[in-house]
Amino acid sequence: MIQISIPLIPADDGALLIPADHVTGLMRRLATDWLESEHTGEMRGDEQTVRDLASVLTELADQIDVECIGFASATPHP
């Protein structure tokens, strides 16, 4: 079992935010753990489903990273 510390950032409205790079890192780590567990036999279930879910999670992390890069590139910096 992995343990990850993720910082929470309070927004002006009181909501808590998580940095996108931490979210995508967590998603990628989870996908990697699933694949490792499937490879070692620790994961019970359909192997193809585990691989498909890991792939979808990694693709979603990639999409979030691309959108954040696009947003940061479009935002004027002082």
Buried (B, 14 or more C-beta within 10 A) or exposed (E): EEEEEEEEEEEEEEEEEEEBEBBBBBBBBBBBBBBEBBEEEEBEEEEEEBBEBBEEBBEBBEEBBEEBEEEEEEEEEE
